[in-house]
Amino acid sequence: MEKPEHHIFVCMSFRGLEPKGKCIKKNAPELLGYLESELADRGLDSVMVSTTGCLKLCDHGPVVVVYPEGYWYQNVEGEEAIDAILDALENGGPAKEYLAAG
């Protein structure tokens, strides 16, 4: 396997074995599906996607993190947000309107 250029993590709210946070309740699984299909449509083969347990920003979910850049995105609610994040990734910067406060 070739090392990916970027790794995107999508919070699925699991704490232990059960989804308890807000990301999964705010359609994170559907966002994940859209993210994966959009990556394929854009030919972004060098991007890996993984789901995570709770990232502890529940009040700001769904949460998405992009590495190696270290961008933490909040309120990623809908296809428009995913598009903005991927557009920014392709352009080499963050999607500022979704960045979590540091």
Secondary structure, DSSP 8 states (H G I E B T S, - for coil): ----SEEEEEEEEEETTEE-SSTGGGTHHHHHHHHHHHHHHHT-TTEEEEEEE--S-GGG-S-EEEETTTEEE----SHHHHHHHHHHHHHTS--GGGB---
